[in-house]
Amino acid sequence: MSTALSDDDVVLARFGRSARPGDVVLVRWPARPDQLSVKRAVRPEGALWWVEGDNPFGSTDSRTLGPAEVVAVVTRRLWPRPRRL
């Protein structure tokens, strides 16, 4: 699978929106509370979510850090090529 986003992309995120499997989401890790990451939601794990990067060989995600808190759902890439995600 090719990645949905690249470094320096500008996105629109909806805070307070419920995540669904397959959504691109902004997450916070309990083990790293100061770090925000953009990942793909896979499945709920209690109050948290199991999330994975689109590039399994170059991504730090739930396989390493465990479930994450979903902060927002990313709905659109605004720049450089605007489109829905």
N, C-alpha and C positions, 0 to 999 in steps of 0.2 A: 504494500500500500504506500503510495506517495504521501508526503506530509501535507496537511491542510494549510499550514501556515509556515512562514519563513521568518528568520530574524528580521527585525525592523518593520514587520507588517503592523499596521494600525487596525485595531479591531473595536467593535462595539459590543459591550458586555451588559447583560441585563441582570441586575442585582435583585434578589428576591424571587427569581423565577425557578421553578422546580426543574431539576435535571432529569433527563431520560437517558437510557442506554443509547450510546451513539452520539450524544451531544458533545461538542467541544466546550470545555468548562475551565474556569479559573479556580484553582484550588490552593488550599493552605495545608501544609503537612503538620501533624501534631509534633513530630520529631524536629521540625524546622519551622517554628511559628513565624519567623520573620521573612520567609521565602514564599513568594507566589509563583505558581507555574500554570501553564496552559496545557491541558491534557484532554484525552477523550474518555468520557464516562463509560464504564463497562457494566457495572452492576452495583446496586446498593449493598453495603455491608453494615447493617444496623443504622446508626445515625450518620455514618460516613459513606464514602464511595470508593470502590476499587476503580482506579483510573490507570490508563496506559498511554504512552506516547505512540504516535503513528509510526515511528521508526524504532522497532524493538531492539535494535543493535546499538543505538546511540541515544537512549532515553533513560533518565532516572525517573522511575514511576513507582506504582504500588508494588511491583515485583521486588523492589529494593526497600522502599520506605513504608509499605503497608497502606491501608486505606487513608483517604484524604477528605478534608472538609470542602465541600463545594461552596465557593463564595459567590460565583455568578456564572451564568450561561453565556457563552460567546455566540452571538447571532449573525454577525456580519464582519467581513473584512472590508475596511473602508479605503485602505491604501496599501499597495500600489494598484491592485486590480480589484475594484469593488465587486463583491459578490456575497451571496448568502452562504453560510456554512452548514 
